[in-house]
Every structure is written in C-alpha cells, then in structure tokens.
C-alpha cells in the first residue's frame, strides 16, 4: 500500500536540499528514487518540509537508511527529520 512520508528538517536550507538532490543524481522535475511515486519540497519557518509518496513504507525506510541519512549528514543537516506517515487511499498521475 502506498504511503505518504512527511519529513520536517529543522535548521535546514533549500541550498542544502539542492546539494543532497545533486549527490543523489536527481534534478528538479526529473525522475526520483525507485519506489518513490511523488516528491516535493517547500521552505518552512524553521527549515524545510519534504513530502513524498512511496509504494511502501519499507521501501522508503530502506532508502532513507541507505541514502537520505548519510547524504543529509554530509550536507550539514542538523539531524534526522521528524517523520510523519499517512496511508494513501488514492493518488493520480499525469497522463
């Protein structure tokens, strides 16, 4: 079942996010990680919020442990994000 993953990164800039995106080999508007269905990011008052939809929670958690955690640490993120999960009832894609 698809899952929404909301990650709140405190004291983090969009420039740091761009650095991690580049290290992952992704570009804005391009393809994302295998198992990831949707991704967007926004600046917040205290940092950034990343919202993803993944095919499963397990796929996200494996990717987070292997890639997100190490690369955000390299980019100087202050720590792991606060993560909230939500079951996705339905999602639509561009035709």
GIGI-V470520 format. One record per backbone hydrogen bond with DSSP energy under -1.0 kcal/mol. CO is the residue of the C=O (numbers start at 1). NH is the residue of the N-H. If there is no record, write none. Layout:
<<CO & NH> <CO & NH>>
//
This chain:
<<2 & 88> <3 & 54> <4 & 86> <5 & 52> <6 & 84> <7 & 50> <8 & 82> <9 & 48> <13 & 17> <14 & 18> <15 & 19> <16 & 20> <17 & 21> <18 & 22> <19 & 23> <20 & 24> <21 & 26> <22 & 25> <27 & 30> <33 & 36> <35 & 55> <38 & 53> <40 & 51> <42 & 49> <46 & 11> <47 & 44> <48 & 9> <49 & 42> <50 & 7> <51 & 40> <52 & 5> <53 & 37> <53 & 38> <54 & 3> <56 & 60> <57 & 61> <58 & 62> <59 & 63> <60 & 64> <61 & 65> <62 & 66> <63 & 67> <63 & 68> <64 & 69> <67 & 71> <68 & 72> <69 & 73> <70 & 74> <71 & 75> <72 & 77> <73 & 76> <82 & 8> <84 & 6> <86 & 4>>
//
